[in-house]
Amino acid sequence: CVQRNTNETQIEARVNLDATKPVRIETGLGLFDHFVEQLALHGGFSLELKAQGDLHVDEHHTVEDCALAIGSALDQALGQRRGIGRYGFALPMDEALAQVNVELAAIDLSGRPYYVQNGALPRDQIGPLSSEMIQHFFHSLAQNLRAAIHLDIRGDNTHHMAEAMFKGVGRCLRQALVRQGNSLPSSKGVL
């Protein structure tokens, strides 16, 4: 369990990599809840996320701090990262396509988490959620998960594109989180 309490947000995130349920997301942002739920459902892990944020200001702090808490919870659940896989993935959703490459990092790479996004969401808003916060969510997730995430997106429908991003990263995480023995997936013997 990870708790992140600031002057702007109070967040609790629980991840269980060995279970697929429960998935309960409560952030006060219905569309964001839906997207994060897709991340966990397609990622194949249990996620309980409860957030209270300064939504009277805007969604920025809530979205950012949720991503940081989820990244930290996943990072903790991975432990030493022994036996994990590495994965590249493409996810079509109607006319939208999100291609994702995720390479999990470890403590020796903790200074090198990275997020790259090629392509942009065509609308500035998806319901009450600003499109820029979708990109910021994945950037913040990469930071605390200590992962390099590369997303290539294209399409016409902003909602479909954003949802494909969450589902695609989830599907990629599903493969990257699979344990295959106890060795580190590195020719160096360390991650």
Sequence and secondary structure as in RCSB ss.txt:
>XXXX:A:sequence
CVQRNTNETQIEARVNLDATKPVRIETGLGLFDHFVEQLALHGGFSLELKAQGDLHVDEHHTVEDCALAIGSALD
QALGQRRGIGRYGFALPMDEALAQVNVELAAIDLSGRPYYVQNGALPRDQIGPLSSEMIQHFFHSLAQNLRAAIH
LDIRGDNTHHMAEAMFKGVGRCLRQALVRQGNSLPSSKGVL
>XXXX:A:secstr
 EEEE SSEEEEEEEETT    EEEESS HHHHHHHHHHHHHHTSEEEEEEEE TTT SHHHHHHHHHHHHHHHH
HHHTT TTB  EEEEEEETTEEEEEEEEE  GGGTT  EEEEES  SSSEETTEEHHHHHHHHHHHHHHHTEEEE
EEEE S HHHHHHHHHHHHHHHHHHHH B SSS SSTTS  
